[in-house]
Amino acid sequence: MKPGEGEGGGGGESLFSTGAFEEQEQASDDLTDSEDSVFSGLEESGSDSITEEEEEEEEEGRGSRAKEKSEGFLRSGKSVEKELQSCNKGESTAAEPPLGNEYEEDSSDEEDIRNTVGNIPMEWYEEFPHIGYNLDGKKIFKPLRTKDELDKFLDKMENPDYWRTVHDKKTGVDVKLTDEQVELVNRLQRGQFGDVNFNPYEPSVDFFSSQVMIHPVTNRPADKRSFIPSLIEKEKVSRLVHAIKMGWIKPRKPKEDTPHFYDLWAHEDPNSILGRHKMHVPAPKLPLPGHEESYNPPPEYLPTEEEKLAWEQQEASEHKLNFLSQRFDCLRRVPAYPRFIHERFERCLDLYLCPRQRKMRVNVDPEDLIPKLPKPQDLQPFPTVQSLVYRGHTGPVRCLSVSPSGQWLASGSDDGTVKFWEICTARCLKTLPVAGVVKSIAWNPSPTLCLVGVAVEQSVLLVNPGLGDKLLCGATDQLLEAFVPPEEERPQPVRWEDASGEEHDQGVRLIIRHGKPLKQVTWHRKGDYFATVVSDNSHLQVLIHQASKRWSQAPFHRSKGQVQRVLFHPLRPFFFVATQRFVRVYNLLKQELTKKLLTNCKWVSSMAVHPGGDNLICGSYDSRLVWFDLDLSTKPYRVLRHHKAALRAVAFHPHYPLFASGSDDGSVIVCHGMVYSDLLQNPLLVPVKVLKGHTLAHDLGVLDVAFHPSQPWLISAGADATLRLFT
């Protein structure tokens, strides 16, 4: 296209012809007519009659507005035409070589590298090579080499424009501010307006003059809601009226103008509520002066010469008073007190340095702190009186055991004898001499066997006492004699021997020889297995034996401490091992440690399991009885300190909720220990009776206790060589 064509013909004529402008004028006239027509009805409704002069003025106004709009369209058409001409000239001259460098006046700072990431933290792009995206969606890459502190310092020293250079975080480049931008920043820092030409003190335009006009600015009719009562306000008023009727909203009380006085010295009274603050503690008052401080005291208060000399020789801390009483004829002759300022200063120091605090006493009835326990009369039956005394031993009776039928009693003593008694009559039926001190005795719990295990020195004797049913005694002998030794001898930690001669005639059937002194023997509930404890520190301390197969084994491979007592669980295949400070519970089937109970005692002496199997009691030499709830915790549920000396034995009753403890103070304490089937309810432990009867011998008291299997009776063995039955 040639330069001349863009002005006259072609697209320019067709776009901006006179016909087009006429059409636009007509459209604008129609538009104004329509706009006027919208408001014409309103104007007519506002005034009843309009004069002809007013109609002519309105028509002249519409004509002038239409003329202004057409002139505006003409001006905009010419400006568009000029722009098109300039574009056509640029296209025609594009093929010609440039006359000069058109980028001379351009600088890289003026390029619009617009980062389109938006208002986000730029730290998100720290791990990426680019810093955002431009308008074309291409990555804006970071500079290849970022400036470190040294580069910044050198730039600060060498670059004269450093002070006006700003780092743009969004594009990663340094921008040099122009003079106009620097001036704008300076103006804003000084608290001035950014625009230089803005005048903040221009006179304000009074849009609404103070003169009241006859006609309104707009002739718009009033809304319907302006002369109809508001429903919302009516609802609010009805709500407020209802609240006032119901008494929810009350009128404000009139302020009382009476002056408010207060007691200036109220804080001096310690019982007064009005103090400086609630926790104020008043200072202790000085004692009032007595006769010795009088200027004319009675003669008995005046010191003699000897008393004066003695007072002067004493140290200041030994003086009862800081002065000596003196007599003056009249009050005018009394001199100034020389220690007045010193004593006032000491009084101020006492008040300042002495800490005072109020002890907050809680009004609690001491009776409420004691737990509400049932009365012992409501917890009967339990043993209360001593009924029988079993005499016959000549040394301390260390152990006892009751037969499963409840008819017979076996006891072992330091005099080297085992005696069998009838419980109801206290008659000694049989005496078995043994070769040493009897440390432990246990009757077989199976009702189909008549067998007693006796621990004497380094051997366990299995004795058939021959009491009661002869068929039962015969069946026991047959069971023991039916043993057939295996073809191959298996190595065992003990040696099994058959009793012969005189021992067999006395009732001894088997002898299990241990290499070391024995402490305890205890039976499994089924009556075939029994366990023994040896005084040793090796892994052979605890041994489990099977009487029918004459087989012994050591269940542990290494020692866990000095074992004091062992017990079989009454229902489950668990095995309790008590060392000096801990009780370990082992599962015999899985052969693993199940629990480790912390007794909080210095030295465990005895142990007993509840018939239900979920509770355990331990006695200790530091006079504590510890109750464990095995389902609750590995720590004691309750610690009872009722005894004054070491506990030697503890026992549970097989059927009644009773347990007892015997101590070296010579007493047996019977407690009610109710275990509920509801797991959420804790056991109820109530001491009900202290049984006394044993006398102390060699600082030892009660050495063993056991309950009758069916009656609420208790049998105790003491160091006074007697056994006592409490019923």
Legacy VTK file of the C-alpha trace (Angstrom):
# vtk DataFile Version 3.0
C-alpha trace
ASCII
DATASET POLYDATA
POINTS 727 float
0.000 0.000 0.000
1.357 3.462 -0.934
1.477 6.247 1.557
-1.072 8.293 -0.320
-3.755 5.599 -0.334
-4.259 5.528 3.407
-5.624 9.091 3.510
-8.263 9.321 0.827
-9.810 6.069 -0.247
-10.044 2.441 0.650
-11.059 1.447 4.060
-10.940 4.994 5.450
-13.816 6.298 3.322
-16.054 3.332 3.926
-15.504 3.535 7.692
-15.992 7.255 8.224
-18.434 8.395 5.583
-21.043 11.149 6.150
-23.833 8.602 5.860
-22.480 6.698 8.778
-22.345 9.826 10.901
-25.931 10.722 9.950
-27.048 7.273 11.076
-25.162 7.711 14.352
-26.785 11.117 14.846
-30.207 9.609 14.278
-29.394 6.802 16.744
-28.214 9.312 19.327
-31.359 11.385 18.792
-33.460 8.254 19.273
-31.465 7.423 22.365
-32.015 10.829 23.896
-35.682 10.671 23.011
-36.002 7.309 24.633
-34.103 8.492 27.736
-36.312 11.525 27.978
-39.341 9.377 27.433
-38.445 7.284 30.422
-38.605 10.296 32.696
-41.312 12.144 30.767
-44.111 10.377 32.537
-42.522 11.105 35.905
-42.135 14.779 35.118
-45.723 14.988 33.935
-46.915 13.268 37.058
-44.894 15.708 39.155
-46.494 18.877 37.656
-50.071 19.220 36.510
-49.570 21.798 33.693
-46.458 22.747 31.679
-46.305 26.000 29.745
-45.329 26.284 26.068
-42.164 28.238 26.967
-40.930 25.370 29.119
-41.560 22.874 26.277
-39.533 25.022 23.851
-36.644 25.226 26.361
-36.624 21.436 26.688
-36.547 20.916 22.891
-33.628 23.371 22.569
-31.713 21.429 25.280
-32.274 18.110 23.477
-31.005 19.579 20.218
-27.829 20.941 21.815
-27.071 17.574 23.489
-27.444 15.727 20.166
-25.090 18.209 18.459
-22.432 17.699 21.176
-22.617 13.888 20.767
-22.200 14.046 16.947
-19.162 16.342 17.290
-17.606 13.864 19.724
-18.098 10.999 17.251
-16.471 13.079 14.482
-13.438 13.847 16.654
-12.973 10.168 17.611
-13.279 9.130 13.930
-10.524 11.513 12.865
-8.158 10.284 15.598
-8.667 6.647 14.540
-8.038 7.660 10.909
-4.706 9.256 11.887
-3.617 6.107 13.755
-4.382 3.949 10.715
-2.362 6.287 8.504
0.628 6.051 10.846
0.388 2.226 10.824
0.302 2.174 7.004
3.348 4.446 6.861
5.232 2.092 9.247
4.461 -0.897 7.024
5.593 0.859 3.853
8.894 1.971 5.404
9.700 -1.419 7.024
11.545 -2.642 3.948
13.819 0.440 3.859
17.155 0.233 5.788
17.160 2.042 9.155
18.702 5.475 9.115
20.220 5.078 12.640
20.363 2.853 15.756
16.821 2.943 17.112
17.908 1.381 20.464
20.292 4.178 21.387
17.832 5.780 23.786
16.627 2.372 25.130
18.009 0.684 28.234
17.607 -2.818 29.571
16.016 -1.463 32.758
13.065 -0.166 30.767
12.220 -3.589 29.344
8.990 -4.850 30.826
9.990 -8.270 32.102
6.722 -8.813 33.911
6.681 -11.723 36.392
3.194 -13.223 36.483
3.488 -15.419 39.607
1.381 -13.006 41.640
1.582 -12.097 45.317
3.319 -15.186 46.698
6.443 -15.692 48.850
9.460 -15.728 46.505
11.184 -18.223 48.857
9.178 -20.931 47.079
11.474 -20.525 44.032
14.753 -20.813 45.990
15.409 -24.398 44.877
14.519 -23.790 41.199
16.727 -22.266 38.450
13.916 -19.885 37.421
12.141 -17.210 39.411
8.748 -17.130 37.690
7.048 -16.788 34.291
6.666 -13.804 31.947
3.593 -12.724 29.981
4.285 -15.349 27.270
4.415 -18.145 29.852
8.190 -18.617 29.515
10.451 -19.105 32.506
12.331 -16.104 33.866
15.724 -17.557 34.787
17.787 -16.317 37.695
21.123 -14.564 37.023
23.920 -17.077 36.486
25.992 -15.678 39.319
24.399 -14.250 42.448
26.239 -11.508 44.263
27.849 -12.422 47.551
28.746 -10.004 50.331
32.124 -9.129 48.774
30.519 -8.301 45.411
27.968 -6.129 47.153
30.700 -4.280 49.049
32.765 -3.673 45.890
29.655 -2.521 44.071
28.918 -0.148 46.945
32.422 1.326 46.749
32.777 1.558 42.957
29.269 2.066 41.568
28.223 5.739 41.855
24.580 4.771 41.292
24.569 2.157 44.059
22.435 4.314 46.332
19.616 4.508 43.765
19.746 0.808 42.742
17.000 -1.507 44.042
16.980 -5.313 43.766
13.699 -6.663 42.307
12.974 -10.003 43.950
10.362 -10.987 41.363
12.645 -10.636 38.335
16.017 -11.105 40.042
17.567 -7.999 38.459
18.815 -4.684 39.860
16.639 -1.690 38.910
18.121 1.808 38.774
15.603 4.400 39.948
15.044 7.472 37.777
15.196 11.014 39.121
11.387 11.197 39.185
11.149 7.964 41.200
13.837 9.153 43.655
11.984 12.430 44.084
8.731 10.498 44.675
10.398 8.343 47.362
11.861 11.427 49.064
8.464 13.150 49.066
6.775 10.104 50.586
9.505 9.816 53.252
8.954 13.466 54.200
5.233 12.737 54.600
4.194 14.759 51.542
1.804 13.832 48.749
3.194 11.817 45.830
1.824 14.161 43.173
3.755 17.428 42.984
0.784 19.354 41.596
-1.650 18.217 44.299
-2.812 21.075 46.498
-4.240 19.822 49.786
-5.498 23.300 50.671
-7.836 23.872 47.746
-11.162 25.507 48.650
-13.857 22.889 48.981
-16.689 22.918 46.459
-20.012 23.515 48.161
-22.186 21.116 46.183
-25.274 21.748 48.316
-25.617 25.440 48.984
-27.091 26.818 52.170
-29.980 28.419 50.256
-33.194 26.436 50.484
-34.534 25.725 46.987
-38.206 25.724 46.108
-37.988 22.676 43.840
-36.155 19.444 44.757
-32.942 18.446 42.976
-34.649 15.347 41.633
-38.333 15.055 40.900
-38.401 11.387 41.911
-41.579 10.459 43.787
-41.262 9.260 47.367
-41.151 5.502 48.070
-44.126 3.686 49.421
-42.092 2.524 52.434
-41.441 6.144 53.447
-45.045 6.640 54.589
-45.882 3.055 55.739
-44.867 2.027 59.316
-41.861 -0.351 59.312
-42.729 -3.987 60.062
-39.160 -4.730 61.254
-39.309 -1.880 63.780
-42.732 -3.052 64.899
-41.300 -6.557 65.496
-38.355 -5.134 67.484
-40.657 -2.987 69.630
-42.948 -5.963 70.338
-39.931 -8.051 71.397
-38.732 -5.310 73.748
-42.233 -4.911 75.230
-42.394 -8.679 75.842
-38.938 -8.653 77.491
-39.949 -5.766 79.784
-43.167 -7.584 80.741
-41.265 -10.800 81.534
-38.768 -8.865 83.631
-35.761 -9.659 81.415
-35.061 -5.966 80.840
-35.037 -3.831 83.947
-34.698 -0.068 84.183
-31.364 1.301 85.292
-31.129 2.045 88.983
-30.671 5.740 89.722
-27.176 6.547 90.929
-26.927 7.358 94.592
-25.176 10.650 95.149
-24.408 9.885 98.790
-20.673 10.365 99.532
-18.686 7.154 100.153
-16.582 7.132 103.299
-14.138 4.464 104.363
-12.164 3.719 107.475
-8.624 4.986 107.064
-7.283 2.656 109.780
-9.278 -0.431 108.744
-6.166 -2.375 107.731
-4.883 -2.171 111.297
-7.607 -4.581 112.384
-6.524 -8.115 111.326
-10.152 -9.327 111.198
-11.337 -6.457 109.012
-12.280 -7.152 105.395
-11.238 -3.620 104.391
-7.488 -3.874 104.069
-4.948 -2.838 101.524
-5.406 -6.234 99.949
-6.888 -9.559 100.963
-3.616 -11.250 101.875
-2.371 -8.345 104.015
-0.811 -9.508 107.274
-0.601 -6.726 109.875
2.739 -6.214 111.563
3.046 -7.416 115.175
2.651 -4.512 117.582
5.365 -3.516 120.025
4.737 -4.550 123.648
3.431 -1.730 125.802
5.920 -0.205 128.286
5.930 -1.642 131.806
6.907 -0.354 135.253
10.642 -0.730 134.520
10.371 1.880 131.762
8.751 4.462 134.030
10.702 7.642 134.883
9.753 7.055 138.532
9.586 3.229 138.938
8.839 1.430 142.195
11.981 0.810 144.282
11.981 -2.988 143.579
12.529 -2.252 139.868
15.665 -0.149 140.483
18.906 -2.208 140.122
21.500 -2.390 142.867
25.198 -1.654 142.310
26.020 -5.373 141.979
23.228 -5.810 139.423
24.522 -2.800 137.474
28.060 -4.268 137.363
26.737 -7.670 136.310
24.551 -6.057 133.599
27.512 -4.112 132.204
29.702 -7.247 132.085
27.071 -9.214 130.162
26.979 -9.244 126.382
24.234 -7.299 124.586
22.499 -10.493 123.443
22.204 -11.709 127.077
20.404 -8.587 128.348
16.763 -9.025 129.207
16.245 -5.271 128.652
18.231 -2.801 126.568
18.350 -0.285 129.421
18.620 0.043 133.188
15.723 1.511 135.138
16.379 5.020 136.479
14.496 7.380 138.793
13.875 11.060 138.103
12.125 13.593 140.307
9.877 14.923 137.589
9.215 14.483 133.888
11.110 17.697 133.034
14.380 16.144 134.204
14.123 13.056 131.965
16.868 13.325 129.282
16.537 12.199 125.656
16.767 8.433 125.137
20.140 7.835 123.442
19.095 4.579 121.681
15.823 5.973 120.253
16.939 6.254 116.578
18.807 2.936 116.768
15.753 1.053 118.080
13.432 2.666 115.521
15.837 1.640 112.752
15.898 -1.960 114.043
12.090 -1.960 114.193
11.941 -0.841 110.533
14.410 -3.559 109.576
12.301 -6.150 111.371
9.191 -5.057 109.514
10.991 -4.923 106.165
13.059 -8.107 106.359
10.774 -10.406 108.331
8.651 -12.491 105.891
5.022 -12.838 106.896
2.427 -14.983 105.221
-1.105 -15.943 106.047
-1.716 -19.625 106.681
-4.844 -20.528 104.743
-6.694 -22.965 106.946
-9.232 -25.157 105.242
-12.313 -25.836 107.316
-12.396 -29.610 107.003
-13.910 -31.919 109.542
-11.217 -34.449 110.574
-13.855 -37.181 110.557
-14.390 -36.644 106.829
-10.742 -37.477 106.082
-11.048 -40.974 107.592
-12.366 -43.392 104.960
-15.821 -44.755 105.671
-15.245 -48.427 106.527
-17.937 -50.896 107.531
-18.148 -51.948 111.136
-16.366 -55.215 112.022
-19.637 -56.632 113.411
-21.102 -56.440 109.894
-18.184 -58.437 108.431
-18.485 -61.578 110.563
-17.645 -64.460 110.692
-13.950 -64.171 111.537
-11.830 -65.649 114.385
-12.141 -63.645 117.586
-11.195 -65.823 120.605
-8.476 -68.332 121.444
-10.091 -71.760 121.807
-7.308 -74.360 122.021
-3.574 -74.448 122.726
-1.497 -77.313 121.294
1.403 -78.054 123.638
4.055 -80.743 123.122
6.971 -79.171 121.236
10.045 -78.189 123.196
11.409 -75.638 120.687
10.006 -72.858 118.510
7.359 -74.146 116.100
8.528 -72.881 112.693
5.832 -74.224 110.382
2.382 -75.812 110.269
-0.019 -77.172 107.674
-3.666 -78.238 107.724
-4.994 -81.318 105.887
-7.482 -80.753 102.998
-10.241 -82.387 105.066
-9.673 -79.946 107.926
-9.377 -82.725 110.516
-5.596 -83.002 110.983
-2.773 -80.590 111.618
0.958 -81.089 111.049
3.615 -78.960 112.739
7.404 -78.818 112.517
9.707 -77.502 115.228
13.329 -76.717 116.005
13.344 -79.662 118.441
13.685 -82.055 115.468
10.157 -83.459 115.501
7.080 -83.365 113.288
3.830 -83.722 115.223
0.393 -84.598 113.859
-2.587 -83.248 115.806
-6.333 -83.589 115.738
-7.591 -80.021 115.323
-10.849 -80.255 117.282
-9.348 -81.915 120.382
-5.711 -80.642 120.374
-4.599 -84.278 120.839
-1.196 -85.241 119.421
-1.758 -88.421 117.387
1.743 -89.032 116.092
5.283 -87.735 116.528
7.878 -88.219 113.789
11.503 -87.606 114.840
13.694 -86.164 112.042
17.386 -85.469 111.789
17.406 -81.700 112.200
15.374 -78.506 112.268
12.100 -78.601 110.309
12.107 -75.500 108.077
8.885 -76.063 106.135
5.961 -78.452 106.024
3.163 -78.743 103.453
0.173 -81.089 103.326
-0.734 -82.345 99.857
-3.842 -80.391 98.712
-5.316 -83.340 96.780
-8.205 -84.965 98.730
-7.365 -88.363 97.143
-3.884 -88.505 98.703
-2.601 -88.602 102.276
0.876 -87.200 101.884
2.940 -84.526 103.684
6.119 -82.855 102.402
8.652 -82.006 105.137
11.796 -79.913 104.508
14.521 -80.991 106.967
18.082 -79.645 106.632
19.136 -80.770 103.104
16.334 -83.283 102.369
12.628 -83.359 101.587
10.704 -86.201 103.229
7.450 -87.386 101.674
5.531 -88.783 104.660
2.325 -90.813 104.714
1.053 -90.127 108.275
-1.520 -92.979 108.120
-4.282 -90.842 109.607
-7.958 -91.045 108.693
-9.281 -93.331 105.972
-7.167 -96.506 105.643
-8.168 -96.901 101.985
-6.832 -93.426 101.281
-3.518 -94.200 102.970
-3.254 -97.472 101.058
-3.969 -95.783 97.720
-1.212 -93.270 98.459
1.336 -96.041 99.132
0.296 -97.888 95.973
0.769 -94.748 93.871
4.291 -94.210 95.184
5.282 -97.873 94.887
3.963 -98.131 91.293
6.981 -96.196 90.018
9.058 -98.076 87.413
12.578 -96.627 86.985
13.507 -95.773 83.376
16.075 -97.857 81.516
18.406 -94.889 81.045
19.230 -92.813 84.063
18.561 -89.156 83.376
20.795 -86.563 85.089
18.905 -84.778 87.867
19.908 -81.947 90.252
18.700 -84.082 93.237
18.790 -87.712 94.340
15.568 -89.696 94.986
15.727 -92.489 97.597
13.184 -94.932 99.012
12.872 -94.922 102.794
13.678 -98.200 104.492
13.675 -99.783 107.936
12.669 -97.653 110.846
11.933 -94.544 108.720
9.466 -96.521 106.566
7.718 -97.823 109.679
7.296 -94.239 110.919
5.634 -93.226 107.646
8.495 -91.833 105.530
8.089 -93.067 101.953
10.534 -91.035 99.819
13.621 -88.930 100.553
14.768 -86.293 98.024
18.378 -85.364 98.814
19.399 -81.775 97.935
22.984 -80.695 98.240
22.183 -77.565 100.244
19.888 -76.462 103.118
16.236 -76.123 102.233
13.973 -73.149 102.913
10.512 -74.124 101.690
8.390 -76.846 100.145
5.034 -76.146 98.462
2.569 -78.284 96.468
0.734 -77.767 93.186
-3.068 -77.811 93.514
-3.350 -81.217 91.721
-1.017 -82.883 94.223
1.559 -84.459 91.872
4.060 -81.627 91.532
5.817 -79.760 94.331
8.493 -77.063 94.395
11.398 -76.528 96.772
13.626 -73.530 97.542
17.291 -74.025 98.471
19.628 -71.586 100.261
21.897 -70.979 97.284
22.692 -68.197 94.838
22.937 -70.391 91.738
20.217 -71.162 89.179
19.389 -74.338 91.185
17.697 -72.340 93.963
14.223 -73.348 92.717
13.469 -76.946 91.738
10.187 -78.485 90.584
9.612 -82.186 91.334
7.070 -84.758 90.145
6.320 -87.324 92.856
4.708 -90.008 90.650
7.642 -90.114 88.173
10.362 -89.209 90.694
11.670 -86.564 88.326
13.192 -83.171 89.230
14.147 -80.208 87.068
15.458 -76.660 87.441
13.096 -74.280 85.628
15.593 -71.372 85.456
18.908 -71.153 83.650
20.290 -68.249 85.669
19.693 -66.713 89.059
17.614 -63.534 89.421
18.542 -62.910 93.062
18.103 -64.684 96.367
14.725 -66.477 96.248
12.651 -66.247 99.442
9.345 -67.944 98.556
7.662 -69.714 95.626
3.989 -70.519 94.978
1.861 -72.202 92.331
-1.138 -70.282 90.979
-4.394 -71.870 92.277
-6.103 -71.909 88.851
-3.743 -71.074 85.971
-0.303 -72.435 84.998
1.534 -69.549 86.658
4.469 -69.744 89.043
5.260 -66.970 91.574
8.877 -66.457 92.610
9.576 -63.907 95.368
13.085 -62.515 95.722
14.136 -59.972 98.334
12.476 -56.981 96.610
10.494 -58.308 93.620
7.878 -60.926 92.812
8.180 -62.448 89.331
5.246 -64.240 87.712
6.191 -66.914 85.155
3.988 -68.754 82.677
4.959 -72.439 82.908
3.362 -73.384 79.568
4.964 -70.612 77.517
8.083 -70.668 79.729
8.340 -66.881 79.877
8.176 -64.040 82.390
4.672 -62.569 82.519
4.953 -59.849 85.190
7.432 -58.354 87.584
5.793 -56.929 90.721
7.527 -54.127 92.657
6.940 -54.754 96.369
8.480 -51.479 97.691
9.793 -53.561 100.600
13.349 -54.092 101.785
13.086 -57.861 102.301
10.123 -60.097 101.423
9.530 -62.811 104.032
6.276 -64.530 103.000
3.701 -64.689 100.239
0.132 -65.953 99.674
-2.195 -66.024 96.649
-5.922 -65.303 96.790
-8.077 -68.382 95.903
-9.396 -66.424 92.881
-5.836 -66.017 91.636
-6.027 -62.288 90.786
-4.682 -60.914 94.078
-1.476 -61.496 96.009
-0.220 -60.476 99.447
3.398 -60.277 100.599
4.773 -59.841 104.096
8.162 -58.259 104.709
10.720 -57.980 107.484
10.194 -54.180 107.554
6.703 -54.765 109.078
4.692 -54.141 105.895
1.925 -56.134 104.303
1.571 -55.402 100.579
-1.595 -56.204 98.574
-1.250 -56.567 94.795
-4.131 -56.494 92.328
-2.555 -58.411 89.426
-5.080 -57.067 86.890
-4.567 -53.465 88.018
-0.856 -52.752 88.228
2.604 -54.098 88.972
2.773 -51.724 91.951
1.026 -52.348 95.288
-2.675 -51.560 95.464
-2.454 -51.078 99.242
0.357 -51.130 101.817
-0.726 -52.011 105.393
1.555 -51.073 108.302
-0.420 -52.454 111.233
2.360 -54.533 112.811
5.191 -53.079 114.862
7.727 -55.813 114.084
8.752 -58.047 111.182
6.083 -60.126 109.446
6.829 -63.857 109.395
3.777 -65.338 107.658
0.676 -64.369 105.674
-2.287 -66.531 104.626
-5.602 -66.354 102.734
-8.718 -68.274 103.724
-9.770 -70.701 100.925
-13.465 -69.679 101.034
-14.117 -66.706 103.335
-12.945 -63.159 102.422
-10.287 -63.217 105.135
-6.519 -62.924 105.280
-4.145 -62.892 108.254
-0.582 -61.906 109.071
1.643 -63.080 111.914
4.445 -60.925 113.274
7.350 -60.891 115.701
5.346 -58.567 117.956
3.410 -61.676 119.062
0.114 -60.722 117.431
-1.936 -62.002 114.525
-4.027 -59.417 112.657
-7.075 -60.724 110.807
-8.361 -58.528 107.952
-11.474 -58.647 105.820
-10.370 -58.702 102.158
-13.393 -58.708 99.854
-12.595 -59.184 96.154
-15.559 -58.312 93.917
-16.428 -60.016 90.663
-17.010 -56.531 89.167
-13.636 -55.539 87.742
-14.413 -51.821 88.154
-14.769 -52.153 91.939
-11.594 -52.166 94.003
-11.037 -54.750 96.767
-12.276 -53.789 100.234
-9.592 -54.213 102.914
-10.668 -53.755 106.543
-8.679 -54.885 109.631
-11.198 -56.607 111.893
-9.341 -58.273 114.788
-5.977 -58.374 116.554
-5.404 -61.829 118.082
-2.902 -62.069 120.942
-1.818 -65.100 122.944
1.744 -65.982 121.957
4.609 -64.854 124.173
7.899 -63.650 122.712
10.922 -65.959 122.872
14.384 -64.948 121.590
12.759 -61.799 120.064
10.545 -64.016 117.912
6.748 -64.066 118.017
4.344 -65.730 115.567
6.271 -67.790 113.001
3.465 -69.250 110.859
-0.299 -68.922 110.356
-2.842 -71.027 108.447
-6.634 -70.966 108.025
-8.927 -73.956 108.408
-10.059 -75.086 104.909
-13.805 -74.922 105.689
-14.347 -73.050 108.995
-13.472 -69.407 109.798
-10.752 -70.616 112.158
-7.102 -69.614 112.356
-4.164 -71.647 113.647
-0.883 -69.960 114.530
2.552 -71.332 115.426
4.809 -69.377 117.785
8.337 -69.234 119.116
6.925 -70.135 122.566
6.681 -73.828 121.411
2.864 -73.741 121.165
0.193 -73.731 118.487
-3.036 -71.838 119.100
-6.483 -72.174 117.523
-8.600 -69.014 117.219
-12.294 -69.468 116.419
LINES 1 728
727 0 1 2 3 4 5 6 7 8 9 10 11 12 13 14 15 16 17 18 19 20 21 22 23 24 25 26 27 28 29 30 31 32 33 34 35 36 37 38 39 40 41 42 43 44 45 46 47 48 49 50 51 52 53 54 55 56 57 58 59 60 61 62 63 64 65 66 67 68 69 70 71 72 73 74 75 76 77 78 79 80 81 82 83 84 85 86 87 88 89 90 91 92 93 94 95 96 97 98 99 100 101 102 103 104 105 106 107 108 109 110 111 112 113 114 115 116 117 118 119 120 121 122 123 124 125 126 127 128 129 130 131 132 133 134 135 136 137 138 139 140 141 142 143 144 145 146 147 148 149 150 151 152 153 154 155 156 157 158 159 160 161 162 163 164 165 166 167 168 169 170 171 172 173 174 175 176 177 178 179 180 181 182 183 184 185 186 187 188 189 190 191 192 193 194 195 196 197 198 199 200 201 202 203 204 205 206 207 208 209 210 211 212 213 214 215 216 217 218 219 220 221 222 223 224 225 226 227 228 229 230 231 232 233 234 235 236 237 238 239 240 241 242 243 244 245 246 247 248 249 250 251 252 253 254 255 256 257 258 259 260 261 262 263 264 265 266 267 268 269 270 271 272 273 274 275 276 277 278 279 280 281 282 283 284 285 286 287 288 289 290 291 292 293 294 295 296 297 298 299 300 301 302 303 304 305 306 307 308 309 310 311 312 313 314 315 316 317 318 319 320 321 322 323 324 325 326 327 328 329 330 331 332 333 334 335 336 337 338 339 340 341 342 343 344 345 346 347 348 349 350 351 352 353 354 355 356 357 358 359 360 361 362 363 364 365 366 367 368 369 370 371 372 373 374 375 376 377 378 379 380 381 382 383 384 385 386 387 388 389 390 391 392 393 394 395 396 397 398 399 400 401 402 403 404 405 406 407 408 409 410 411 412 413 414 415 416 417 418 419 420 421 422 423 424 425 426 427 428 429 430 431 432 433 434 435 436 437 438 439 440 441 442 443 444 445 446 447 448 449 450 451 452 453 454 455 456 457 458 459 460 461 462 463 464 465 466 467 468 469 470 471 472 473 474 475 476 477 478 479 480 481 482 483 484 485 486 487 488 489 490 491 492 493 494 495 496 497 498 499 500 501 502 503 504 505 506 507 508 509 510 511 512 513 514 515 516 517 518 519 520 521 522 523 524 525 526 527 528 529 530 531 532 533 534 535 536 537 538 539 540 541 542 543 544 545 546 547 548 549 550 551 552 553 554 555 556 557 558 559 560 561 562 563 564 565 566 567 568 569 570 571 572 573 574 575 576 577 578 579 580 581 582 583 584 585 586 587 588 589 590 591 592 593 594 595 596 597 598 599 600 601 602 603 604 605 606 607 608 609 610 611 612 613 614 615 616 617 618 619 620 621 622 623 624 625 626 627 628 629 630 631 632 633 634 635 636 637 638 639 640 641 642 643 644 645 646 647 648 649 650 651 652 653 654 655 656 657 658 659 660 661 662 663 664 665 666 667 668 669 670 671 672 673 674 675 676 677 678 679 680 681 682 683 684 685 686 687 688 689 690 691 692 693 694 695 696 697 698 699 700 701 702 703 704 705 706 707 708 709 710 711 712 713 714 715 716 717 718 719 720 721 722 723 724 725 726
